């Protein structure tokens, strides 16, 4: 999407951060913006997901508009 001018970022859980850091340079995105959240998220209830989203929304928006 970035190549089409649409600001993008990743929202990943902690165990996947090393994978992103090693793979991103191979696709020309050495400093691809990512926000990392605690793992796992699949077991969180709706209220916990809302709290997690509220905790990272400012960082996510900042990464999107920084591009």
N, CA and C of each residue as an Amber inpcrd file, in Angstrom:
protein
   201
   0.8200000  -1.1740000   0.0000000   0.0000000   0.0000000   0.0000000
   0.8750000   1.2520000   0.0000000   1.9950000   1.1750000   0.6920000
   2.9070000   2.3170000   0.7240000   3.3280000   2.7160000  -0.6860000
   3.5750000   1.7280000  -1.5310000   4.0100000   2.0270000  -2.9010000
   2.9280000   2.7460000  -3.6960000   1.6920000   2.6950000  -3.2250000
   0.5690000   3.3870000  -3.8690000   0.2000000   4.6800000  -3.1560000
   1.0770000   5.0960000  -2.2220000   0.8610000   6.3490000  -1.5260000
  -0.0960000   6.2830000  -0.3530000  -0.4120000   5.0830000   0.0960000
  -1.3210000   4.9220000   1.2340000  -0.4810000   4.6070000   2.4680000
  -0.4420000   5.5140000   3.4300000   0.3520000   5.2530000   4.6340000
  -0.0750000   3.9430000   5.2890000   0.9060000   3.1630000   5.6860000
   0.6410000   1.8530000   6.2690000   1.5940000   1.6040000   7.4260000
   1.2160000   0.6850000   8.2630000   2.0640000   0.2620000   9.3680000
   1.6250000  -1.1230000   9.8010000   2.4680000  -1.7700000  10.5520000
   2.1430000  -3.0870000  11.0760000   1.7380000  -2.9790000  12.5270000
   0.8070000  -3.8050000  12.9110000   0.4540000  -3.9860000  14.3060000
   0.7380000  -5.4500000  14.5840000   1.7710000  -5.6960000  15.3720000
   2.2170000  -7.0710000  15.5900000   2.3410000  -7.3690000  17.0760000
   2.3420000  -8.6550000  17.3950000   2.6010000  -9.0390000  18.7780000
   4.0940000  -9.3060000  18.9390000   4.5580000  -9.2130000  20.1800000
   5.9770000  -9.2530000  20.4990000   6.7730000 -10.3840000  19.8450000
   6.2840000 -11.6130000  19.8000000   7.1060000 -12.6820000  19.2260000
   7.4350000 -12.4830000  17.7340000   6.6560000 -11.6620000  17.0510000
   6.8650000 -11.4760000  15.6210000   7.7850000 -10.3070000  15.2840000
   8.1760000  -9.5290000  16.2780000   9.0470000  -8.3810000  16.0280000
  10.3690000  -8.7750000  15.3710000  11.0610000  -9.8160000  15.8380000
  12.3100000 -10.1950000  15.1630000  12.1140000 -10.6300000  13.7070000
  10.9780000 -11.2700000  13.4330000  10.6950000 -11.7000000  12.0630000
  10.5370000 -10.4790000  11.1590000   9.7890000  -9.4930000  11.6190000
   9.5870000  -8.2600000  10.8480000  10.9160000  -7.5520000  10.6350000
  11.7150000  -7.4380000  11.6960000  12.9940000  -6.7440000  11.5900000
  13.9460000  -7.4240000  10.6080000  13.8950000  -8.7330000  10.5190000
  14.7890000  -9.4280000   9.5930000  14.2290000  -9.4690000   8.1780000
  12.9200000  -9.4820000   8.0330000  12.3170000  -9.5910000   6.7010000
  12.1510000  -8.2470000   6.0110000  11.8350000  -7.2000000   6.7530000
  11.5460000  -5.8930000   6.1610000  12.6420000  -5.3990000   5.2070000
  13.9150000  -5.5060000   5.5490000  14.9530000  -5.0350000   4.6080000
  14.9600000  -5.7940000   3.2820000  14.5290000  -7.0480000   3.2890000
  14.5440000  -7.8280000   2.0560000  13.5040000  -7.3540000   1.0520000
  12.5330000  -6.5830000   1.5240000  11.5070000  -6.0340000   0.6310000
  11.6320000  -4.5160000   0.5070000  12.8070000  -4.0050000   0.8850000
  13.0750000  -2.5850000   0.7250000  12.4450000  -1.6900000   1.7610000
  12.0950000  -2.2330000   2.9000000  11.4410000  -1.4450000   3.9510000
  12.2000000  -1.6070000   5.2720000  13.4640000  -1.2460000   5.2640000
  14.3060000  -1.4630000   6.4420000  13.7470000  -0.8280000   7.7040000
  13.0570000   0.2770000   7.5660000  12.5160000   0.9410000   8.7510000
  10.9920000   0.9810000   8.7140000  10.3910000  -0.1210000   8.3240000
   8.9370000  -0.1720000   8.2170000   8.3130000   0.0850000   9.5830000
   7.3450000   0.9950000   9.6640000   6.7620000   1.3310000  10.9600000
   5.9030000   0.1910000  11.5160000   6.1520000  -0.1210000  12.7680000
   5.3860000  -1.1780000  13.4190000   5.1070000  -0.7820000  14.8560000
   3.9470000  -1.1590000  15.3220000   3.5850000  -1.0100000  16.7200000
   3.4710000  -2.4220000  17.2750000   4.1600000  -2.6570000  18.3640000
   4.1900000  -3.9910000  18.9650000   3.3340000  -4.0160000  20.2260000
   2.5170000  -5.0530000  20.3250000   1.6490000  -5.2380000  21.4900000
   1.9780000  -6.5780000  22.1460000   1.5960000  -6.7320000  23.4070000
   1.8630000  -7.9970000  24.0980000   1.1530000  -9.1720000  23.4220000
   1.7420000 -10.3270000  23.5770000   1.2130000 -11.5650000  23.0140000
   0.6490000 -12.3920000  24.1640000  -0.4350000 -13.0880000  23.9550000
  -1.2990000 -13.1570000  22.7800000  -2.4400000 -12.1460000  22.8870000
  -3.0620000 -11.8720000  21.7650000  -4.2530000 -11.0210000  21.7680000
  -5.5120000 -11.8280000  21.4620000  -5.3280000 -13.0020000  20.9060000
  -6.4950000 -13.7970000  20.4980000  -7.3470000 -14.2510000  21.6740000
  -6.7920000 -14.2660000  22.8500000  -7.5550000 -14.7250000  24.0120000
  -8.1660000 -13.5760000  24.8150000  -7.9300000 -12.3380000  24.3800000
  -8.4620000 -11.1910000  25.1070000  -9.9530000 -11.0120000  24.8350000
 -10.6860000 -10.6000000  25.8580000 -12.1040000 -10.3100000  25.6570000
 -12.2390000  -8.9070000  25.0540000 -13.4520000  -8.5450000  24.6970000
 -13.6820000  -7.2650000  24.0180000 -13.1800000  -6.0680000  24.8220000
 -13.4380000  -6.0660000  26.1160000 -13.0120000  -4.9400000  26.9500000
 -11.4850000  -4.8430000  27.0010000 -10.8230000  -5.9670000  27.1120000
  -9.3550000  -5.9640000  27.1280000  -8.7890000  -5.4960000  25.7950000
  -9.4240000  -5.8870000  24.7040000  -8.9860000  -5.4180000  23.3840000
  -9.1750000  -3.9140000  23.2480000 -10.2730000  -3.3970000  23.7640000
 -10.5040000  -1.9450000  23.7310000  -9.4080000  -1.2050000  24.5070000
  -9.0610000  -1.7350000  25.6680000  -8.0080000  -1.1190000  26.4810000
  -6.6630000  -1.1740000  25.7590000  -6.3710000  -2.2780000  25.1300000
  -5.1230000  -2.4130000  24.3890000  -5.0980000  -1.4240000  23.2250000
  -6.1970000  -1.3320000  22.4970000  -6.2800000  -0.3910000  21.3760000
  -6.0960000   1.0420000  21.8620000  -6.7250000   1.3790000  22.9580000
  -6.5890000   2.7320000  23.5000000  -5.1460000   3.0200000  23.8980000
  -4.4450000   2.0020000  24.3590000  -3.0610000   2.1830000  24.7990000
  -2.0920000   2.4060000  23.6430000  -2.4330000   1.9140000  22.4500000
  -1.4860000   2.0250000  21.3310000  -1.9520000   2.9520000  20.2090000
  -3.1510000   3.4710000  20.2890000  -3.6880000   4.2640000  19.1750000
  -2.8450000   5.4960000  18.8620000  -2.3700000   6.1970000  19.8670000
  -1.5720000   7.3930000  19.6070000  -0.2730000   7.0510000  18.8830000
   0.3730000   5.9770000  19.2970000   1.6100000   5.5580000  18.6210000
   1.3190000   5.1270000  17.1850000   0.2290000   4.4050000  16.9840000
  -0.1250000   3.9580000  15.6350000  -0.3930000   5.1460000  14.7060000
  -1.1590000   6.1000000  15.1700000  -1.4570000   7.2910000  14.3630000
  -0.1580000   8.0610000  14.0700000   0.6910000   8.2040000  15.0700000
   1.9500000   8.9260000  14.8750000   2.8020000   8.2600000  13.8100000
   2.8460000   6.9460000  13.7960000   3.6310000   6.2320000  12.7770000
   3.0210000   6.4020000  11.3900000   1.6950000   6.4500000  11.3180000
   1.0480000   6.6330000  10.0290000   1.2840000   8.0200000   9.4520000
   1.2370000   9.0360000  10.2840000   1.3740000  10.3890000   9.7580000
   2.8280000  10.8260000   9.6250000   3.7550000  10.0490000  10.1970000
   5.1720000  10.3980000  10.0920000   5.7350000  10.0790000   8.7120000
   5.0750000   9.2240000   7.9880000   5.6000000   8.7850000   6.6790000
   5.5410000   9.8860000   5.6310000
